[in-house]
Amino acid sequence: MTIISPYAIGDWVVHHAYGIGQIKKIEEKPIHGELIVCFRVKAKESAEWWFPRNGVENPRIRPVASLDLLQRAQKELQKTDQDLDPDRNMWRLRINEVRASDDLIATSQIVRDLTILRTQRKFNQTELSALSHFTDRLLREWAASLNVEVEAIRPKLNHLLQVCEKQASL
């Protein structure tokens, strides 16, 4: 039986919980006593994860962003006219929603908004950790989409966020 999959070795994918990784190999893994053909994905810092090769409809896995989606995410980073709610409970809920959605546009928006919020008040540990997490995730997906190193993207993202901070402080 031939298995048709939208993914191949070398493709970059995003997992809802594990983040961005590159498919390195196809191998059989024992799952519930049955050998299943899986993609082996290598993520940052030697982390690996697997997903079934025939799991085309897996809602936890998606390809990295297209160039069009990446451009839309960059445009979101440039919007600075948001009225930001200072309520910490609202931010905690929003952070959790974005973590659960794994949506690139929502990630860009929360990176932008947390960057602006940081200029308006002192961050708590949850907000600080979230900004770091989402910024890293955005950088990694942007780099994977363009097939470049993260360090090639970091200056562009930093510039966009510095512009946000300046415009928000006016």
Contacts in CASP RR format, 6 or more apart in sequence:
PFRMAT RR
TARGET T0000
AUTHOR 0000-0000-0000
METHOD contacts of the structure
MODEL  1
MTIISPYAIGDWVVHHAYGIGQIKKIEEKPIHGELIVCFRVKAKESAEWW
FPRNGVENPRIRPVASLDLLQRAQKELQKTDQDLDPDRNMWRLRINEVRA
SDDLIATSQIVRDLTILRTQRKFNQTELSALSHFTDRLLREWAASLNVEV
EAIRPKLNHLLQVCEKQASL
3 37 0 8 1.000
3 53 0 8 1.000
3 54 0 8 1.000
4 56 0 8 1.000
5 39 0 8 1.000
5 53 0 8 1.000
5 54 0 8 1.000
5 55 0 8 1.000
5 56 0 8 1.000
6 56 0 8 1.000
6 63 0 8 1.000
7 13 0 8 1.000
7 23 0 8 1.000
7 39 0 8 1.000
7 53 0 8 1.000
7 63 0 8 1.000
8 23 0 8 1.000
9 23 0 8 1.000
9 24 0 8 1.000
9 25 0 8 1.000
9 26 0 8 1.000
9 39 0 8 1.000
10 22 0 8 1.000
10 23 0 8 1.000
10 24 0 8 1.000
11 22 0 8 1.000
11 23 0 8 1.000
11 63 0 8 1.000
12 20 0 8 1.000
12 21 0 8 1.000
12 22 0 8 1.000
12 23 0 8 1.000
12 63 0 8 1.000
12 64 0 8 1.000
12 144 0 8 1.000
12 145 0 8 1.000
13 20 0 8 1.000
13 21 0 8 1.000
13 22 0 8 1.000
13 23 0 8 1.000
13 39 0 8 1.000
13 41 0 8 1.000
13 61 0 8 1.000
13 62 0 8 1.000
13 63 0 8 1.000
13 64 0 8 1.000
14 20 0 8 1.000
14 21 0 8 1.000
14 61 0 8 1.000
14 62 0 8 1.000
14 63 0 8 1.000
14 64 0 8 1.000
14 102 0 8 1.000
14 141 0 8 1.000
15 21 0 8 1.000
15 41 0 8 1.000
15 43 0 8 1.000
15 49 0 8 1.000
15 51 0 8 1.000
15 60 0 8 1.000
15 61 0 8 1.000
16 59 0 8 1.000
16 60 0 8 1.000
16 61 0 8 1.000
16 100 0 8 1.000
16 102 0 8 1.000
17 60 0 8 1.000
18 41 0 8 1.000
18 43 0 8 1.000
18 47 0 8 1.000
18 49 0 8 1.000
19 43 0 8 1.000
19 137 0 8 1.000
19 140 0 8 1.000
20 43 0 8 1.000
20 44 0 8 1.000
20 64 0 8 1.000
20 137 0 8 1.000
20 140 0 8 1.000
20 141 0 8 1.000
20 144 0 8 1.000
21 41 0 8 1.000
21 42 0 8 1.000
21 43 0 8 1.000
21 44 0 8 1.000
21 144 0 8 1.000
22 41 0 8 1.000
22 42 0 8 1.000
22 144 0 8 1.000
23 39 0 8 1.000
23 40 0 8 1.000
23 41 0 8 1.000
24 40 0 8 1.000
24 41 0 8 1.000
24 42 0 8 1.000
25 39 0 8 1.000
25 40 0 8 1.000
26 37 0 8 1.000
26 38 0 8 1.000
26 39 0 8 1.000
26 40 0 8 1.000
26 53 0 8 1.000
27 37 0 8 1.000
27 38 0 8 1.000
27 40 0 8 1.000
27 50 0 8 1.000
28 35 0 8 1.000
28 36 0 8 1.000
28 37 0 8 1.000
28 38 0 8 1.000
29 35 0 8 1.000
29 36 0 8 1.000
29 38 0 8 1.000
29 50 0 8 1.000
30 36 0 8 1.000
31 38 0 8 1.000
31 52 0 8 1.000
36 52 0 8 1.000
36 53 0 8 1.000
37 52 0 8 1.000
37 53 0 8 1.000
37 54 0 8 1.000
38 50 0 8 1.000
38 51 0 8 1.000
38 52 0 8 1.000
38 53 0 8 1.000
39 50 0 8 1.000
39 51 0 8 1.000
39 52 0 8 1.000
39 53 0 8 1.000
40 48 0 8 1.000
40 49 0 8 1.000
40 50 0 8 1.000
41 48 0 8 1.000
41 49 0 8 1.000
41 50 0 8 1.000
41 51 0 8 1.000
42 48 0 8 1.000
43 49 0 8 1.000
44 140 0 8 1.000
51 58 0 8 1.000
51 60 0 8 1.000
51 61 0 8 1.000
52 58 0 8 1.000
55 61 0 8 1.000
62 102 0 8 1.000
64 141 0 8 1.000
64 144 0 8 1.000
64 145 0 8 1.000
65 73 0 8 1.000
65 104 0 8 1.000
65 141 0 8 1.000
65 142 0 8 1.000
65 145 0 8 1.000
66 145 0 8 1.000
67 145 0 8 1.000
67 146 0 8 1.000
69 104 0 8 1.000
69 105 0 8 1.000
70 104 0 8 1.000
70 142 0 8 1.000
70 145 0 8 1.000
70 146 0 8 1.000
72 105 0 8 1.000
73 104 0 8 1.000
73 105 0 8 1.000
73 107 0 8 1.000
73 108 0 8 1.000
73 138 0 8 1.000
73 142 0 8 1.000
74 108 0 8 1.000
74 160 0 8 1.000
76 105 0 8 1.000
76 108 0 8 1.000
76 109 0 8 1.000
76 112 0 8 1.000
77 108 0 8 1.000
77 111 0 8 1.000
77 112 0 8 1.000
77 157 0 8 1.000
77 160 0 8 1.000
77 161 0 8 1.000
77 164 0 8 1.000
78 160 0 8 1.000
78 163 0 8 1.000
78 164 0 8 1.000
79 112 0 8 1.000
80 112 0 8 1.000
80 116 0 8 1.000
80 163 0 8 1.000
80 164 0 8 1.000
80 167 0 8 1.000
80 168 0 8 1.000
82 112 0 8 1.000
82 113 0 8 1.000
82 116 0 8 1.000
84 113 0 8 1.000
84 116 0 8 1.000
84 117 0 8 1.000
84 120 0 8 1.000
85 91 0 8 1.000
86 117 0 8 1.000
86 120 0 8 1.000
86 121 0 8 1.000
88 124 0 8 1.000
88 127 0 8 1.000
91 114 0 8 1.000
91 117 0 8 1.000
91 126 0 8 1.000
91 127 0 8 1.000
92 126 0 8 1.000
94 110 0 8 1.000
95 110 0 8 1.000
95 126 0 8 1.000
95 127 0 8 1.000
95 130 0 8 1.000
97 106 0 8 1.000
98 106 0 8 1.000
98 107 0 8 1.000
98 109 0 8 1.000
98 110 0 8 1.000
98 134 0 8 1.000
99 133 0 8 1.000
104 138 0 8 1.000
104 141 0 8 1.000
107 134 0 8 1.000
107 137 0 8 1.000
107 138 0 8 1.000
107 141 0 8 1.000
108 138 0 8 1.000
110 130 0 8 1.000
110 134 0 8 1.000
111 131 0 8 1.000
111 134 0 8 1.000
111 135 0 8 1.000
111 138 0 8 1.000
111 161 0 8 1.000
112 161 0 8 1.000
112 164 0 8 1.000
114 123 0 8 1.000
114 127 0 8 1.000
114 130 0 8 1.000
114 131 0 8 1.000
114 134 0 8 1.000
115 131 0 8 1.000
115 161 0 8 1.000
115 164 0 8 1.000
115 165 0 8 1.000
116 164 0 8 1.000
116 165 0 8 1.000
116 168 0 8 1.000
117 123 0 8 1.000
117 127 0 8 1.000
118 127 0 8 1.000
118 131 0 8 1.000
118 165 0 8 1.000
119 165 0 8 1.000
119 168 0 8 1.000
119 169 0 8 1.000
120 168 0 8 1.000
123 131 0 8 1.000
135 157 0 8 1.000
138 157 0 8 1.000
139 150 0 8 1.000
139 153 0 8 1.000
139 154 0 8 1.000
139 157 0 8 1.000
140 150 0 8 1.000
142 153 0 8 1.000
142 157 0 8 1.000
143 149 0 8 1.000
143 150 0 8 1.000
143 152 0 8 1.000
143 153 0 8 1.000
146 152 0 8 1.000
146 153 0 8 1.000
END
